[in-house]
């Protein structure tokens, strides 16, 4: 497993990455992930690379059906922002079956509301 992933919870596509901001700032990567061109362009003009890293990632989570996944060895963190938990929950379950062992902890953060 790499350091993390970007996932599109609608399409089920996932991309192993080493650094979330740098990877998704590449236009071809953002397009493959399923980020609409208008959202990508808005993010690129509003946020400076490095300085606005957290704001940039949060903006994408709020405006695209994407999830940031960070691997920490014993546990994995999933971050997304969507009021309806169904698609993100399914994506997390698929990821868990594919990459996680029986003792791997999962930390799920829905910026929209707590996961139920």
Phi, psi and omega in degrees: 000140178278195181287335181183186181215155159254138177228144169258113186282352174273317183269339183084000180288144179223149183224115176291136182220169173254332180214120188298309184297310184298319181296312186283344176287345176284121186307318181295324179291315179299319179295315179297325179289338178101021177277125180301145182304319181295321178293316179299313181297319178298315180297318182293329181273335184270336189234130180276133180304137179084294183299318184253028186308307183294320177296320179299310181295317179299320177301314180296319179298325181281336190243005178215156180279057184240158181227135175265131180240128179237129183261128184238026180083276183278344179213163180233135178256133177243125179236131177206175180217094181205133183292327179264115186280351189302304182295315176299320179299319178296318179296319178296318179297318178298315180299315181300315180296324185280321191242340191257148174271177184294341181253005179289129177276149178240129175245115185249124180238115173254109181294342179283316179190164179298144177291134181252000000 
